Amino acid sequence: MNTPDDDWLRLDQQICFSLHAASRAFNGVYRGILRDLGLTYPQYLVMLVLWEHDELPVKKLGEHLRLDSGTLSPLLKRLEAAGLVRRERSARDERSVEVRLTGEGVALRRRALQVPRRIAASTGFDTDEIRTLRARLDELTTALDAAAFAEQPGDSPAGERS
């Protein structure tokens, strides 16, 4: 016999699965659109940040993308091999590596201008719906970041054990 609480354990009731499925669907659409630019979705995200900031330390780039250096380094290596970015030790701080766009990387931005429009059209949402959804997802991310931080070991009240 099912209780009302059992429904919450169904896959189709999990917000995380809905987000996961939407993310995979987005990746499928992006894959086709970005193929013409010669980029993968993660590489496209790197380029978006660099088109906005032109030059950043690897650490800051990782913060923008929520990626650690172990994930970011191979992406940058492939983008550098493609001639889109250049990595150089910072003249100000030898421990820091700066990432900057090459001329080719700057030029690719013009070709990428059609990507957001094509993605938006693929959703079937109008501009206001997209703006609202993005704002709600940003709120969700903030709330989940706070919850994850609160759940970190050593943060529980004295005497409590997980």
Legacy VTK file of the C-alpha trace (Angstrom):
# vtk DataFile Version 3.0
C-alpha trace
ASCII
DATASET POLYDATA
POINTS 162 float
0.000 0.000 0.000
1.350 3.410 -0.963
1.364 6.283 1.469
1.386 9.933 0.358
5.081 10.097 1.279
5.873 7.266 -1.153
5.044 9.544 -4.084
8.028 11.723 -3.156
10.295 8.753 -3.831
9.203 8.449 -7.441
11.754 9.480 -10.053
9.259 11.762 -11.786
8.820 13.680 -8.514
12.514 14.571 -8.171
13.425 18.146 -9.091
17.058 17.054 -9.425
16.091 14.551 -12.117
14.041 17.143 -14.001
17.064 19.460 -13.957
19.347 16.594 -15.000
17.058 15.648 -17.907
16.761 19.289 -19.026
20.545 19.676 -18.837
21.084 16.602 -21.000
18.505 17.873 -23.499
20.221 21.277 -23.573
23.563 19.586 -24.184
22.074 17.722 -27.138
20.827 20.955 -28.712
24.093 22.764 -27.968
26.106 19.899 -29.467
24.491 20.424 -32.864
24.669 24.208 -32.772
28.254 24.389 -31.485
29.554 21.841 -33.983
29.672 24.648 -36.572
31.930 26.657 -34.239
34.185 23.706 -33.489
33.411 23.943 -29.769
32.041 21.629 -27.132
29.569 22.999 -24.597
32.193 23.329 -21.804
34.565 25.069 -24.240
31.734 27.415 -25.236
31.228 28.340 -21.572
34.941 29.182 -21.256
34.713 31.338 -24.369
31.612 33.139 -23.039
33.508 34.189 -19.915
36.554 35.273 -21.918
34.438 37.211 -24.430
33.054 39.087 -21.440
36.361 39.612 -19.597
39.007 39.204 -22.353
41.708 38.088 -19.903
41.488 36.309 -16.549
43.638 34.284 -14.195
42.810 30.572 -14.447
41.591 30.661 -10.840
39.054 33.442 -11.565
37.927 31.703 -14.746
37.295 28.552 -12.715
35.289 30.545 -10.172
33.079 32.006 -12.899
32.443 28.550 -14.340
32.293 26.684 -11.020
35.056 24.368 -12.253
38.201 23.201 -10.489
41.590 23.468 -12.165
41.678 19.719 -12.869
38.595 20.089 -15.068
39.470 23.490 -16.493
43.078 22.764 -17.512
42.229 20.176 -20.214
39.560 22.524 -21.618
42.077 25.352 -21.841
44.673 23.062 -23.384
42.250 22.108 -26.191
41.203 25.728 -26.735
44.863 26.742 -26.878
45.616 23.955 -29.386
42.720 25.271 -31.492
44.332 28.723 -31.462
41.477 30.399 -29.569
43.200 31.216 -26.270
46.702 31.701 -24.931
47.893 30.835 -21.431
50.811 32.737 -19.942
52.351 33.144 -16.512
51.303 36.426 -14.963
53.980 39.123 -14.988
52.583 40.370 -11.651
52.411 36.974 -9.916
54.480 34.107 -11.274
52.234 31.573 -9.489
49.226 32.714 -11.507
48.443 31.769 -15.109
46.505 34.267 -17.210
44.175 33.161 -20.000
43.496 35.550 -22.852
41.786 35.374 -26.204
43.782 35.234 -29.403
42.662 37.117 -32.506
40.935 33.938 -33.640
39.164 33.656 -30.295
37.945 37.239 -30.548
36.768 36.660 -34.137
34.826 33.536 -33.150
32.534 35.698 -31.004
30.899 37.142 -34.105
30.015 33.668 -35.371
28.723 32.709 -31.916
26.172 35.528 -31.778
23.527 33.257 -33.275
23.913 30.586 -30.559
21.748 32.191 -27.823
18.964 32.964 -30.306
18.965 29.396 -31.603
18.965 27.986 -28.074
16.125 30.299 -27.004
14.101 29.276 -30.051
14.688 25.617 -29.172
13.081 26.075 -25.742
9.786 27.344 -27.086
9.834 29.954 -24.288
9.468 33.680 -24.841
12.043 36.152 -23.521
10.157 36.848 -20.278
9.742 33.138 -19.546
13.456 32.571 -20.108
14.367 35.517 -17.870
12.033 34.261 -15.109
13.314 30.691 -15.348
16.937 31.824 -15.227
16.225 34.005 -12.167
14.504 31.115 -10.381
17.375 28.754 -11.239
19.856 31.314 -9.885
17.812 31.473 -6.659
17.790 27.670 -6.498
21.564 27.550 -6.977
22.094 30.089 -4.197
19.826 28.156 -1.827
21.490 24.834 -2.632
24.980 26.325 -2.234
23.960 27.586 1.213
22.470 24.202 2.126
25.580 22.351 0.937
27.790 24.701 2.940
25.644 24.133 6.041
25.966 20.356 5.574
29.780 20.362 5.459
31.480 18.275 8.155
32.385 20.191 11.260
29.493 22.607 10.817
26.973 20.579 12.822
25.999 21.757 16.308
28.157 20.465 19.167
27.396 16.922 20.175
25.582 16.040 16.950
27.033 13.379 14.713
26.063 12.552 11.169
LINES 1 163
162 0 1 2 3 4 5 6 7 8 9 10 11 12 13 14 15 16 17 18 19 20 21 22 23 24 25 26 27 28 29 30 31 32 33 34 35 36 37 38 39 40 41 42 43 44 45 46 47 48 49 50 51 52 53 54 55 56 57 58 59 60 61 62 63 64 65 66 67 68 69 70 71 72 73 74 75 76 77 78 79 80 81 82 83 84 85 86 87 88 89 90 91 92 93 94 95 96 97 98 99 100 101 102 103 104 105 106 107 108 109 110 111 112 113 114 115 116 117 118 119 120 121 122 123 124 125 126 127 128 129 130 131 132 133 134 135 136 137 138 139 140 141 142 143 144 145 146 147 148 149 150 151 152 153 154 155 156 157 158 159 160 161
